[in-house]
Amino acid sequence: MALEENLKTHSSKAHKEFESLLDKDFKDRKLIENEIIKAQITEITKNFIICDVKAKMEGMIPVEEFKFDDEISKLKVGSKIDVFLERVESFKGEIVISREKARRVNAWKKMEKVFESQEELTGYITGKVKGGYICTVDSLPTFMPASQIDIRPLKKIDHLMNTPIKVIATKIDKNRGNVCTSRRAVLEKSKNAEISEALKNLKEGDIVEDARVKATTDWGIFLDINGIDALLHVSDLSYGRVKKPSDMVSIGQKLKVKITKIDKKTNRVSASIKALTEDPYENLGNKYQEGKIYEGEATKVMNYGVFVKLEEGIEGLIHSSELSWSDKNIDPSKVLSPSQKIKVKIVTIDKEAKRISLSYRETLDNPWSKINDSIGQVLEVKIKSVSDKAIYAELENGLVGMIHYKEISYKENIEDIKKYKKNQIIKVKLIEIKNEKIKLSIRSLEKDPMNWFKENNKKVNDIITTKVYEVSKTGVKVAIDKEKKLISLIKKSDLAKESADARPEIFSPGNSLDAKITELDFETRKIKLSVKAAQIDEEKSLLKKFGAGATKSGATLKDIFGKALGKKKKDKKE
């Protein structure tokens, strides 16, 4: 019994000592949560990988975390792997470790390192999202924009799904857990390397006999020169004007070109066809001179003018102002059309800028040279257009003149313009030409009512008898002549000496009014009449005639005027 008790006591003491040593050992190991630690595989089961992390108990990791890159097939008992320590002791008293999280942490560290160096990584396209794809790199999901999956847009990417591809990290944000990757950058890098190598055998000035046409655009042609992409700009196709490059070449056609520029930084190559031929502008002065007329062909009609080919490679421009003598703003398409053979006059030659200014109208008869002979003549014209204030009419020589509404009739009524229509044939008088502007008149065909003053020998300060034509708030319009073609406005302030008698409403059409001519200008056709001034003149005349001896007899001014007016009325009756 004593021996048995001694053994029990010794065993208990040994167990306590072992526990104490184990606790001390675990404390010395200092296991830190949220860190990557080394773990040794002790057992592989159907659902779990059991690992020794030198803790009180072993950790268990689901086999699903080892499926990336078929890692599960490579595992063996005794192998050491990186695991992420989440919890030293869970609420169940178990240690919590993760292979997946360890792989992600390592992937981030690696990603940060290679991002700076732009090293290539291996990734897998595992899914599609808005705007691009999910590319998994070392179990770390990254975003690859659709534009970065290939050099050229791909309609389908089935051949790239879940297969290893080379990518480069283009953007990284650890705080948000975002990484952007690009396959295109890897492909371009590889291609640029190939192009750089190929460019060693190509230099500026080289002539290539078999540059193959890959594609055409409105602004140029893309060529394949021994695997190198080159651009043949539309301006380098010919010294002449090229409408569309596609009209000159076809896809697959081989062209002879000259290498004009190689950009080593961008690997861009420029080629030219026209560089193989002599510049026709070099000897331009020997063939063409300013001021002389040459034959040409209209090639392109624009809204600002017409391009004309003088010979292959040499073109000039006829500005719209040089197309017609009659209309400087004429629509070029109404004068010339493409392929039309014409004669042109060279206005200016700019050899350095390779520009030639042409004139078409200078080859035609100039109607302005003889138009001055028609001033004062009656012409038959055709109405081209009618605006709010003027009529535009075409003369026989093609020139266009203007009839202002005031030149329609001497009444100068703007409503008269509504009587005239487009294409109507009318008679006019050409009254003025100034700065290549023709002034026409319809009313000049009639007798000028202003001549009444000359015919009746009337001038400023004369008194004339008028008839009330129209009454308004501002005054009274009166007819001077019997035909009522000569109408003038007597303002309210000029209707009478006394304000009570100067009210327009007391007058009626047909009333006779004696008025004084206070202003008469034949050039501006300005007439100014005043009843008030006539009354004042009459008073002065009566005072002078009857007032001398009347004041001695005690007669008033009223008596004098009354007597005089009575005598005047008596004389009129007799």
C-alpha positions as CSV (number, residue, x, y, z in Angstrom):
1,M,0.0,0.0,0.0
2,A,2.8,2.3,0.9
3,L,4.5,1.6,-2.4
4,E,1.4,2.2,-4.4
5,E,0.8,5.5,-2.6
6,N,4.4,6.5,-3.3
7,L,4.0,5.7,-7.0
8,K,0.8,7.8,-7.2
9,T,2.5,10.7,-5.5
10,H,5.5,10.5,-7.8
11,S,3.2,10.3,-10.9
12,S,1.2,13.3,-9.9
13,K,4.3,15.2,-9.2
14,A,5.8,14.3,-12.6
15,H,2.6,15.3,-14.5
16,K,2.6,18.7,-12.8
17,E,6.2,19.2,-13.7
18,F,5.5,18.2,-17.4
19,E,2.5,20.6,-17.5
20,S,4.7,23.3,-16.1
21,L,7.4,22.7,-18.6
22,L,4.9,22.6,-21.5
23,D,3.3,25.9,-20.4
24,K,6.7,27.4,-20.1
25,D,7.6,26.1,-23.6
26,F,4.4,27.5,-25.2
27,K,5.0,30.9,-23.5
28,D,8.5,30.9,-24.8
29,R,7.2,30.3,-28.4
30,K,5.2,33.5,-28.3
31,L,2.5,32.6,-30.9
32,I,1.2,35.9,-32.3
33,E,-2.3,36.1,-33.9
34,N,-2.8,37.6,-37.4
35,E,0.7,36.5,-38.5
36,I,2.1,33.9,-40.8
37,I,3.7,30.9,-39.1
38,K,5.3,27.6,-40.2
39,A,3.2,24.5,-39.7
40,Q,4.1,20.8,-40.2
41,I,1.6,18.5,-41.7
42,T,0.9,15.6,-39.4
43,E,-2.1,14.0,-41.1
44,I,-4.1,14.2,-44.3
45,T,-7.7,13.2,-44.1
46,K,-10.6,13.4,-46.6
47,N,-11.8,16.8,-45.3
48,F,-8.9,18.3,-43.4
49,I,-5.2,18.8,-43.4
50,I,-4.0,18.5,-39.8
51,C,-1.0,20.6,-38.9
52,D,1.4,21.0,-35.9
53,V,2.1,24.6,-35.2
54,K,3.8,23.8,-31.8
55,A,0.8,24.9,-29.8
56,K,-1.1,23.0,-27.2
57,M,-3.1,21.3,-29.9
58,E,-3.0,20.7,-33.6
59,G,-4.8,22.9,-36.1
60,M,-7.1,21.8,-38.8
61,I,-7.4,23.3,-42.3
62,P,-10.3,22.4,-44.8
63,V,-9.0,20.7,-47.9
64,E,-10.8,23.4,-50.0
65,E,-8.1,25.9,-49.1
66,F,-5.5,23.7,-51.0
67,K,-7.3,23.4,-54.3
68,F,-5.5,26.4,-55.8
69,D,-3.0,25.4,-58.4
70,D,-3.8,21.7,-57.4
71,E,-1.7,22.1,-54.3
72,I,-3.5,19.2,-52.5
73,S,-1.8,16.7,-54.8
74,K,1.6,17.9,-53.7
75,L,1.1,17.7,-50.0
76,K,2.8,15.0,-47.8
77,V,2.9,14.2,-44.1
78,G,5.9,16.0,-42.7
79,S,5.8,18.8,-45.2
80,K,6.1,22.3,-43.9
81,I,3.7,25.0,-45.1
82,D,2.9,28.7,-44.4
83,V,-0.4,29.2,-42.5
84,F,-2.1,32.3,-41.1
85,L,-2.7,32.2,-37.3
86,E,-6.2,33.7,-36.8
87,R,-6.8,32.6,-33.2
88,V,-4.5,30.9,-30.6
89,E,-7.6,29.7,-28.8
90,S,-11.2,29.9,-30.1
91,F,-14.3,29.8,-28.0
92,K,-14.1,26.0,-28.5
93,G,-10.6,26.0,-27.2
94,E,-9.2,25.2,-30.7
95,I,-6.4,26.9,-32.6
96,V,-7.6,28.5,-35.8
97,I,-5.3,28.6,-38.8
98,S,-5.8,29.3,-42.6
99,R,-3.7,28.3,-45.7
100,E,-5.9,30.6,-47.9
101,K,-5.2,33.7,-45.8
102,A,-1.5,32.9,-45.6
103,R,-1.4,32.7,-49.4
104,R,-3.2,36.0,-49.8
105,V,-0.9,37.8,-47.3
106,N,2.1,36.4,-49.1
107,A,0.5,37.4,-52.4
108,W,0.1,41.0,-51.2
109,K,3.7,41.1,-50.1
110,K,4.8,39.7,-53.5
111,M,2.4,42.1,-55.3
112,E,3.8,45.2,-53.6
113,K,7.3,44.1,-54.5
114,V,6.7,43.3,-58.1
115,F,4.6,46.4,-58.6
116,E,7.6,48.6,-58.2
117,S,9.7,46.5,-60.5
118,Q,6.9,45.7,-63.0
119,E,7.8,42.0,-63.0
120,E,5.5,39.6,-64.8
121,L,3.1,37.5,-62.8
122,T,1.1,34.4,-63.5
123,G,-2.6,34.8,-63.3
124,Y,-5.9,33.0,-64.2
125,I,-9.0,34.6,-65.7
126,T,-11.6,33.2,-63.3
127,G,-14.7,35.3,-64.0
128,K,-16.3,38.3,-65.7
129,V,-17.5,41.5,-64.1
130,K,-18.8,44.9,-65.2
131,G,-16.1,46.6,-67.3
132,G,-13.7,43.7,-67.3
133,Y,-12.6,40.4,-65.7
134,I,-11.4,38.8,-62.4
135,C,-7.8,37.7,-62.7
136,T,-6.6,35.6,-59.8
137,V,-2.9,35.9,-59.0
138,D,-1.6,33.6,-56.2
139,S,-5.1,33.3,-54.9
140,L,-5.4,37.1,-54.9
141,P,-8.3,38.3,-57.0
142,T,-7.5,41.3,-59.2
143,F,-9.4,43.4,-61.7
144,M,-8.5,43.4,-65.3
145,P,-10.3,46.0,-67.5
146,A,-11.6,44.7,-70.8
147,S,-9.3,47.0,-72.7
148,Q,-6.3,45.3,-71.0
149,I,-6.9,41.7,-71.9
150,D,-5.3,42.0,-75.4
151,I,-3.7,44.5,-77.8
152,R,-6.8,44.4,-79.9
153,P,-10.4,44.0,-78.8
154,L,-11.5,40.4,-78.4
155,K,-15.1,39.3,-79.0
156,K,-14.5,36.0,-77.1
157,I,-12.0,35.0,-74.4
158,D,-13.0,31.4,-73.8
159,H,-9.5,30.3,-74.7
160,L,-8.1,32.4,-71.9
161,M,-10.4,31.3,-69.1
162,N,-8.7,29.4,-66.2
163,T,-5.5,29.0,-68.1
164,P,-2.2,30.6,-66.9
165,I,-1.4,34.0,-68.5
166,K,1.3,36.5,-67.9
167,V,0.2,39.8,-66.4
168,I,1.6,43.0,-64.9
169,A,0.2,44.9,-61.9
170,T,-0.7,48.4,-63.1
171,K,-2.4,49.7,-59.9
172,I,-2.4,48.7,-56.3
173,D,-4.4,50.0,-53.3
174,K,-3.8,47.9,-50.1
175,N,-6.1,50.0,-48.0
176,R,-9.0,49.1,-50.2
177,G,-7.7,45.7,-51.2
178,N,-7.7,46.6,-54.9
179,V,-5.3,45.5,-57.6
180,C,-5.5,46.1,-61.3
181,T,-3.6,43.9,-63.7
182,S,-2.9,43.9,-67.5
183,R,-2.2,41.2,-70.0
184,R,-2.0,43.8,-72.8
185,A,1.0,45.5,-71.2
186,V,2.9,42.2,-71.3
187,L,2.0,41.6,-74.9
188,E,2.9,45.2,-75.9
189,K,6.2,44.9,-74.1
190,S,7.0,41.7,-75.9
191,K,5.9,43.1,-79.2
192,N,7.9,46.3,-78.7
193,A,10.9,44.2,-78.0
194,E,10.4,42.4,-81.2
195,I,9.8,45.6,-83.1
196,S,12.9,47.2,-81.6
197,E,14.9,44.2,-82.7
198,A,13.4,44.4,-86.2
199,L,14.0,48.2,-86.4
200,K,17.7,47.6,-86.1
201,N,17.6,46.4,-89.8
202,L,15.5,49.5,-90.9
203,K,16.6,53.1,-91.1
204,E,15.3,56.5,-92.4
205,G,15.7,56.9,-96.1
206,D,15.4,53.1,-96.9
207,I,13.3,52.2,-99.8
208,V,11.0,49.2,-99.2
209,E,9.7,47.4,-102.3
210,D,7.0,45.1,-100.7
211,A,5.2,47.1,-98.0
212,R,1.9,45.3,-97.6
213,V,-1.4,47.3,-97.1
214,K,-3.0,46.2,-93.8
215,A,-5.8,48.7,-93.5
216,T,-7.1,52.1,-94.9
217,T,-8.7,55.1,-93.3
218,D,-9.7,58.5,-94.5
219,W,-6.4,59.9,-93.2
220,G,-4.0,57.3,-94.3
221,I,-2.9,53.7,-94.9
222,F,-1.5,51.2,-92.4
223,L,1.4,49.1,-93.8
224,D,3.2,45.9,-92.7
225,I,6.9,46.2,-93.4
226,N,8.6,42.9,-92.4
227,G,6.4,42.6,-89.3
228,I,6.7,46.3,-88.5
229,D,3.6,48.5,-88.5
230,A,4.0,51.7,-90.5
231,L,1.8,54.6,-91.4
232,L,1.5,56.1,-94.9
233,H,-0.3,59.4,-94.3
234,V,-2.7,60.7,-96.9
235,S,-0.5,63.7,-97.4
236,D,2.4,61.4,-98.3
237,L,0.5,59.5,-101.0
238,S,0.9,62.1,-103.7
239,Y,1.8,65.8,-104.3
240,G,-1.7,66.2,-105.7
241,R,-5.0,66.0,-103.7
242,V,-6.2,62.5,-102.7
243,K,-9.9,62.1,-102.1
244,K,-9.8,58.7,-100.4
245,P,-6.8,56.4,-99.8
246,S,-9.1,53.4,-100.3
247,D,-9.6,54.5,-104.0
248,M,-5.9,54.2,-104.6
249,V,-5.0,50.9,-102.9
250,S,-6.6,47.6,-101.8
251,I,-6.0,45.4,-98.7
252,G,-3.0,43.1,-99.3
253,Q,-1.6,45.2,-102.1
254,K,2.2,45.6,-102.0
255,L,3.6,49.2,-102.4
256,K,7.0,50.7,-102.9
257,V,7.6,53.3,-100.2
258,K,10.4,55.3,-98.6
259,I,11.0,55.3,-94.9
260,T,10.8,59.0,-93.8
261,K,10.8,58.8,-90.0
262,I,11.5,56.2,-87.3
263,D,10.6,57.1,-83.7
264,K,12.8,54.8,-81.5
265,K,10.9,55.7,-78.3
266,T,7.4,54.8,-79.6
267,N,8.5,52.4,-82.4
268,R,6.5,54.3,-84.9
269,V,7.4,54.3,-88.5
270,S,6.3,56.8,-91.2
271,A,6.5,56.0,-94.9
272,S,5.9,58.0,-98.1
273,I,5.2,57.3,-101.7
274,K,5.5,60.9,-102.9
275,A,9.0,61.1,-101.5
276,L,10.0,58.7,-104.3
277,T,9.1,61.2,-107.0
278,E,10.3,64.7,-107.8
279,D,8.5,67.6,-106.1
280,P,6.7,69.3,-109.0
281,Y,6.8,72.6,-107.0
282,E,10.6,72.8,-107.4
283,N,10.4,73.9,-111.0
284,L,7.0,75.7,-110.6
285,G,8.4,79.0,-111.7
286,N,9.6,77.7,-115.0
287,K,6.1,76.5,-115.9
288,Y,3.6,78.9,-114.3
289,Q,3.6,82.7,-113.9
290,E,1.3,85.1,-112.0
291,G,-1.1,87.0,-114.1
292,K,-1.3,84.4,-116.9
293,I,-4.2,82.1,-117.9
294,Y,-3.9,78.3,-117.9
295,E,-6.2,75.3,-118.4
296,G,-7.1,73.1,-115.5
297,E,-9.6,70.6,-114.1
298,A,-11.9,71.2,-111.1
299,T,-11.1,68.4,-108.6
300,K,-13.1,69.4,-105.4
301,V,-15.8,71.8,-104.8
302,M,-16.0,73.2,-101.2
303,N,-18.2,75.8,-99.6
304,Y,-15.3,78.3,-99.7
305,G,-14.1,77.7,-103.2
306,V,-12.9,75.2,-105.8
307,F,-9.7,73.2,-106.1
308,V,-8.3,73.0,-109.6
309,K,-5.6,70.7,-110.9
310,L,-3.1,72.3,-113.3
311,E,-1.1,69.1,-113.7
312,E,-0.4,66.0,-111.7
313,G,0.7,67.1,-108.2
314,I,0.0,70.8,-108.7
315,E,-3.3,72.3,-107.5
316,G,-4.6,75.7,-106.9
317,L,-7.6,77.2,-105.2
318,I,-10.3,79.5,-106.6
319,H,-11.8,81.3,-103.7
320,S,-15.5,81.9,-103.9
321,S,-14.9,85.6,-104.3
322,E,-13.0,84.9,-107.5
323,L,-15.8,82.8,-109.2
324,S,-18.2,85.5,-110.3
325,W,-18.2,89.2,-111.1
326,S,-21.7,89.6,-109.9
327,D,-21.7,87.8,-106.6
328,K,-18.7,87.6,-104.3
329,N,-20.5,85.2,-101.9
330,I,-21.8,82.8,-104.5
331,D,-22.2,79.1,-103.8
332,P,-19.2,77.5,-105.7
333,S,-21.4,74.5,-106.6
334,K,-23.6,76.8,-108.7
335,V,-20.7,77.8,-110.8
336,L,-18.4,74.8,-111.2
337,S,-18.6,71.0,-110.7
338,P,-15.9,68.3,-110.2
339,S,-14.1,67.1,-113.4
340,Q,-15.1,70.2,-115.3
341,K,-12.4,71.6,-117.6
342,I,-11.9,75.3,-117.2
343,K,-9.5,78.2,-117.8
344,V,-8.0,80.0,-114.7
345,K,-5.8,82.9,-114.1
346,I,-3.0,82.6,-111.6
347,V,-3.3,85.4,-109.0
348,T,-0.4,84.5,-106.6
349,I,2.1,81.7,-106.2
350,D,3.6,80.8,-102.8
351,K,6.3,78.3,-103.6
352,E,7.4,77.7,-100.0
353,A,3.8,77.1,-98.7
354,K,3.0,75.3,-102.0
355,R,-0.1,77.4,-102.5
356,I,-1.5,78.8,-105.7
357,S,-4.4,81.3,-105.8
358,L,-6.5,81.2,-108.9
359,S,-9.3,83.3,-110.4
360,Y,-12.1,82.0,-112.6
361,R,-13.9,85.3,-113.1
362,E,-10.7,87.0,-114.5
363,T,-11.0,84.7,-117.5
364,L,-14.6,86.0,-118.2
365,D,-15.7,89.3,-119.6
366,N,-15.8,91.9,-116.8
367,P,-19.3,93.4,-116.9
368,W,-18.1,96.3,-114.6
369,S,-15.9,97.6,-117.3
370,K,-18.9,98.9,-119.3
371,I,-21.6,99.3,-116.6
372,N,-20.8,103.0,-116.1
373,D,-22.1,103.6,-119.6
374,S,-25.6,102.6,-118.4
375,I,-26.0,105.2,-115.7
376,G,-29.2,107.1,-116.3
377,Q,-30.5,104.5,-118.7
378,V,-33.8,102.6,-118.5
379,L,-33.2,98.9,-118.1
380,E,-35.3,95.7,-118.1
381,V,-34.3,93.5,-115.1
382,K,-35.4,90.3,-113.5
383,I,-36.2,90.2,-109.7
384,K,-33.9,87.7,-107.9
385,S,-35.2,88.3,-104.4
386,V,-37.3,90.6,-102.3
387,S,-36.4,91.5,-98.7
388,D,-38.2,93.6,-96.1
389,K,-36.7,96.8,-97.3
390,A,-35.2,96.2,-100.8
391,I,-35.6,94.4,-104.1
392,Y,-32.6,92.7,-105.7
393,A,-32.7,92.5,-109.5
394,E,-30.4,90.9,-112.1
395,L,-29.2,92.9,-115.1
396,E,-28.6,91.4,-118.6
397,N,-24.9,91.3,-117.9
398,G,-25.4,89.2,-114.8
399,L,-24.7,91.9,-112.3
400,V,-27.2,92.5,-109.5
401,G,-28.6,95.9,-108.4
402,M,-30.7,97.0,-105.5
403,I,-33.9,98.9,-105.4
404,H,-34.5,100.4,-102.0
405,Y,-38.2,100.7,-100.9
406,K,-37.9,104.5,-101.0
407,E,-37.0,104.2,-104.7
408,I,-40.2,102.3,-105.6
409,S,-42.4,105.4,-105.5
410,Y,-42.1,109.1,-104.4
411,K,-44.5,108.4,-101.6
412,E,-41.7,106.3,-100.0
413,N,-44.2,103.8,-98.6
414,I,-42.5,100.6,-97.4
415,E,-45.7,98.7,-98.1
416,D,-45.2,99.2,-101.8
417,I,-42.5,96.5,-101.7
418,K,-45.1,93.8,-101.3
419,K,-46.4,94.4,-104.8
420,Y,-43.2,92.8,-106.3
421,K,-42.4,89.0,-106.6
422,K,-39.4,86.8,-107.5
423,N,-38.7,86.3,-111.2
424,Q,-40.9,89.3,-112.1
425,I,-39.6,91.4,-115.1
426,I,-39.7,95.2,-114.4
427,K,-38.3,98.4,-115.8
428,V,-35.9,100.5,-113.7
429,K,-33.4,103.3,-114.1
430,L,-29.8,102.8,-113.1
431,I,-29.1,105.9,-111.0
432,E,-25.8,105.2,-109.2
433,I,-22.7,102.9,-109.1
434,K,-20.5,103.1,-106.1
435,N,-18.0,100.5,-104.7
436,E,-19.3,97.9,-107.1
437,K,-22.8,98.4,-105.8
438,I,-25.6,99.2,-108.3
439,K,-28.5,101.4,-107.2
440,L,-31.7,101.1,-109.2
441,S,-34.9,103.1,-109.1
442,I,-38.5,102.6,-110.3
443,R,-39.8,106.0,-109.3
444,S,-37.2,107.7,-111.4
445,L,-39.2,106.5,-114.4
446,E,-42.0,108.9,-113.3
447,K,-42.1,112.7,-113.1
448,D,-40.6,114.0,-109.9
449,P,-43.3,115.8,-107.9
450,M,-40.5,118.0,-106.4
451,N,-40.3,119.7,-109.8
452,W,-43.6,121.5,-108.9
453,F,-41.5,124.0,-106.9
454,K,-39.3,124.8,-109.9
455,E,-42.2,124.9,-112.4
456,N,-44.2,127.3,-110.1
457,N,-41.1,129.3,-109.2
458,K,-41.5,128.6,-105.5
459,K,-38.7,128.9,-103.1
460,V,-37.9,129.2,-99.3
461,N,-40.0,132.0,-97.6
462,D,-42.7,131.9,-100.2
463,I,-46.3,131.4,-99.1
464,I,-48.2,128.6,-100.8
465,T,-51.8,127.3,-100.5
466,T,-52.2,123.6,-99.6
467,K,-55.0,121.2,-99.0
468,V,-55.4,119.0,-95.9
469,Y,-54.7,115.4,-96.9
470,E,-54.6,113.6,-93.6
471,V,-54.9,114.5,-89.9
472,S,-52.9,112.8,-87.1
473,K,-52.0,113.5,-83.5
474,T,-48.6,114.8,-84.4
475,G,-49.8,117.2,-87.1
476,V,-51.5,117.6,-90.5
477,K,-50.4,116.2,-93.8
478,V,-51.1,118.5,-96.7
479,A,-51.1,118.1,-100.5
480,I,-49.0,120.7,-102.3
481,D,-49.9,119.8,-105.9
482,K,-53.3,119.1,-107.4
483,E,-52.4,115.4,-108.2
484,K,-51.6,114.9,-104.5
485,K,-48.2,113.3,-105.2
486,L,-46.4,115.9,-103.2
487,I,-47.3,115.4,-99.6
488,S,-45.7,117.2,-96.6
489,L,-46.3,117.1,-92.9
490,I,-47.0,120.3,-91.0
491,K,-46.2,119.6,-87.3
492,K,-48.6,120.5,-84.6
493,S,-46.3,123.3,-83.4
494,D,-46.4,124.9,-86.9
495,L,-50.2,124.8,-87.4
496,A,-51.0,128.2,-85.9
497,K,-49.6,131.1,-83.9
498,E,-52.1,130.7,-81.1
499,S,-51.9,127.3,-79.3
500,A,-55.7,127.1,-79.2
501,D,-55.8,127.2,-83.0
502,A,-52.9,124.6,-83.4
503,R,-54.9,121.6,-82.5
504,P,-54.8,119.0,-85.4
505,E,-58.4,117.8,-84.6
506,I,-60.0,121.1,-85.7
507,F,-58.8,120.5,-89.2
508,S,-60.5,118.3,-91.8
509,P,-59.3,116.8,-95.2
510,G,-60.0,119.3,-97.9
511,N,-59.4,122.4,-95.8
512,S,-57.2,125.0,-97.4
513,L,-54.1,126.1,-95.5
514,D,-51.7,128.9,-96.4
515,A,-48.2,127.9,-95.3
516,K,-44.7,129.3,-95.5
517,I,-41.9,127.3,-97.1
518,T,-39.3,127.3,-94.3
519,E,-37.0,124.6,-95.8
520,L,-36.6,123.1,-99.2
521,D,-33.8,120.6,-100.1
522,F,-34.1,118.9,-103.5
523,E,-31.2,116.5,-102.9
524,T,-32.6,115.1,-99.6
525,R,-36.2,115.8,-100.8
526,K,-36.9,117.6,-97.5
527,I,-39.9,120.0,-97.4
528,K,-40.8,122.0,-94.3
529,L,-44.0,124.1,-94.2
530,S,-45.3,126.4,-91.4
531,V,-48.8,127.9,-91.1
532,K,-47.6,129.7,-88.0
533,A,-44.8,131.4,-89.9
534,A,-47.2,132.5,-92.6
535,Q,-49.5,134.1,-90.0
536,I,-46.6,135.9,-88.5
537,D,-45.5,137.2,-91.9
538,E,-49.1,138.4,-92.6
539,E,-49.4,140.2,-89.3
540,K,-46.1,142.0,-90.0
541,S,-47.3,143.0,-93.4
542,L,-50.7,144.3,-92.2
543,L,-49.1,146.2,-89.4
544,K,-46.7,147.8,-91.8
545,K,-49.5,148.7,-94.2
546,F,-52.2,150.0,-91.8
547,G,-50.6,150.6,-88.5
548,A,-48.8,153.9,-89.3
549,G,-51.6,156.3,-88.7
550,A,-54.0,154.1,-86.9
551,T,-52.5,154.6,-83.4
552,K,-53.2,158.4,-83.7
553,S,-56.9,157.8,-84.0
554,G,-56.9,155.5,-81.0
555,A,-57.5,152.3,-83.0
556,T,-56.3,149.0,-81.4
557,L,-54.2,146.3,-83.2
558,K,-57.4,144.1,-83.3
559,D,-59.2,146.9,-85.1
560,I,-56.4,147.2,-87.6
561,F,-56.3,143.5,-88.4
562,G,-60.1,143.3,-88.5
563,K,-60.3,146.1,-91.0
564,A,-57.5,144.6,-93.1
565,L,-59.0,141.1,-93.1
566,G,-62.4,142.6,-94.0
567,K,-60.9,144.4,-96.9
568,K,-59.1,141.1,-98.0
569,K,-62.4,139.1,-97.9
570,K,-64.1,141.9,-100.0
571,D,-61.3,141.8,-102.6
572,K,-61.6,138.0,-102.8
573,K,-65.4,138.3,-103.4
574,E,-65.0,140.9,-106.1
